[in-house]
Amino acid sequence: MKLYLSVPVLLVALLIAASGVAAVSRGWVLPMNRRHIHAPRRHGWGQLVTAFALCWQLFFVFVIDTPGTRQWGALSGTAMLLTGLAVMITAQRAPRKRNADRTP
């Protein structure tokens, strides 16, 4: 196992997961992201999925020895990573404002 690569990625995943737990449980977002995030709980779930995807990729790339299993595990981790990022992006969209004088 390559510790020089896996330890920093694991630490980043843990920091993202801690921020995601804070967003899901308390609605707290990092101060630099507060004005951009309109749905903090959804943003937290995206962070948790992203952290899980990073750990998933670490497991399949560095622990599993079978090349076919390693490839599919890393590919599914990439799909989860993109899903988490998409959820975080949707949390940044402003909610639609409806005008009272117009019909929908």
C-alpha positions as semicolon CSV with decimal commas, in nm:
position;residue;x (nm);y (nm);z (nm)
1;M;0,000;0,000;0,000
2;K;0,132;0,344;-0,087
3;L;0,104;0,540;0,237
4;Y;0,229;0,867;0,088
5;L;-0,081;0,875;-0,132
6;S;-0,343;0,702;0,078
7;V;-0,293;0,890;0,407
8;P;-0,354;1,242;0,266
9;V;-0,658;1,124;0,069
10;L;-0,797;0,955;0,379
11;L;-0,745;1,273;0,584
12;V;-0,922;1,481;0,319
13;A;-1,209;1,231;0,314
14;L;-1,240;1,253;0,693
15;L;-1,247;1,634;0,684
16;I;-1,513;1,631;0,412
17;A;-1,715;1,377;0,613
18;A;-1,690;1,587;0,931
19;S;-1,812;1,892;0,743
20;G;-2,093;1,684;0,591
21;V;-2,205;1,556;0,932
22;A;-2,210;1,914;1,064
23;A;-2,419;2,027;0,767
24;V;-2,666;1,739;0,792
25;S;-2,712;1,745;1,168
26;R;-2,695;2,118;1,245
27;G;-2,723;2,294;0,910
28;W;-2,375;2,441;0,963
29;V;-2,165;2,517;0,657
30;L;-1,808;2,644;0,640
31;P;-1,797;3,027;0,657
32;M;-1,648;3,061;0,308
33;N;-1,944;2,868;0,159
34;R;-2,230;3,020;0,357
35;R;-2,347;3,277;0,105
36;H;-2,338;3,025;-0,182
37;I;-2,522;2,735;-0,019
38;H;-2,902;2,759;-0,011
39;A;-2,973;2,403;0,109
40;P;-2,714;2,313;0,374
41;R;-2,853;1,969;0,455
42;R;-2,848;1,863;0,089
43;H;-2,495;2,000;0,064
44;G;-2,401;1,787;0,367
45;W;-2,539;1,472;0,209
46;G;-2,335;1,547;-0,102
47;Q;-2,026;1,584;0,112
48;L;-2,094;1,252;0,283
49;V;-2,135;1,075;-0,052
50;T;-1,813;1,236;-0,175
51;A;-1,621;1,128;0,136
52;F;-1,757;0,774;0,105
53;A;-1,656;0,766;-0,263
54;L;-1,300;0,870;-0,179
55;C;-1,273;0,594;0,082
56;W;-1,428;0,347;-0,162
57;Q;-1,167;0,433;-0,424
58;L;-0,886;0,402;-0,170
59;F;-1,007;0,058;-0,072
60;F;-1,039;-0,074;-0,426
61;V;-0,721;0,082;-0,563
62;F;-0,485;0,003;-0,276
63;V;-0,628;-0,305;-0,102
64;I;-0,784;-0,523;-0,373
65;D;-0,533;-0,718;-0,585
66;T;-0,757;-0,852;-0,861
67;P;-0,725;-0,620;-1,165
68;G;-1,085;-0,660;-1,287
69;T;-1,234;-0,600;-0,944
70;R;-1,000;-0,308;-0,884
71;Q;-1,104;-0,145;-1,210
72;W;-1,479;-0,177;-1,148
73;G;-1,444;-0,065;-0,788
74;A;-1,252;0,246;-0,886
75;L;-1,499;0,319;-1,166
76;S;-1,798;0,288;-0,933
77;G;-1,615;0,512;-0,682
78;T;-1,575;0,772;-0,955
79;A;-1,949;0,751;-1,032
80;M;-2,027;0,804;-0,660
81;L;-1,784;1,095;-0,649
82;L;-1,957;1,264;-0,942
83;T;-2,296;1,198;-0,782
84;G;-2,183;1,364;-0,458
85;L;-2,051;1,663;-0,649
86;A;-2,379;1,692;-0,842
87;V;-2,576;1,691;-0,516
88;M;-2,350;1,964;-0,376
89;I;-2,401;2,170;-0,693
90;T;-2,779;2,142;-0,665
91;A;-2,754;2,274;-0,308
92;Q;-2,605;2,596;-0,445
93;R;-2,897;2,679;-0,669
94;A;-3,120;2,953;-0,542
95;P;-3,483;2,854;-0,486
96;R;-3,726;2,985;-0,743
97;K;-3,917;3,295;-0,647
98;R;-4,273;3,314;-0,766
99;N;-4,429;3,645;-0,849
100;A;-4,775;3,698;-0,706
101;D;-4,901;3,891;-1,010
102;R;-4,793;3,635;-1,271
103;T;-4,936;3,294;-1,338
104;P;-4,692;3,002;-1,338
